[in-house]
């Protein structure tokens, strides 16, 4: 694994996401990297460098952040750093297989895609998932109650859609914590059990 290239990718997204406050910034991408490497260590056959680069760059062309076409940010970074063309295509296809909006429920067909998708989903769960939900909701004019609704519509369903055994194990505590949060929220607000 080319650690120099990984470090450069970290620096690249640091600049790219400067000032972003809705929970999709640099911290998210670094946590996806950490989650993905943890999963990849347990899942045989994954190319760790592809996993690392796709993790770091997975939101570089996200439509919520930018209006680039055809993964232009990620592609330019990889080209400028002399990654071979076939590796670039592999990384971009992993990134595209992870995006929820581009795939609506389709399972990635490579182990690297499965790992990065799981890593991204894990970061939408647990304490971090709760924090990100309200940060994103606030920035997009969503009420607290609407954000609570998002747990039921999406976040509580994530656990059952995970691809790898390792991620399913990592998700257990995060899922339980979200349920506990919602139950406290309901009791403090006097809402019926949701
Ligand atoms: Ni993401």
Boltz pocket constraint, residues with backbone or C-beta under 6 A from the ligand:
constraints:
  - pocket:
      binder: B
      contacts: [[A, 28], [A, 32], [A, 58], [A, 59], [A, 120]]
      max_distance: 6.0
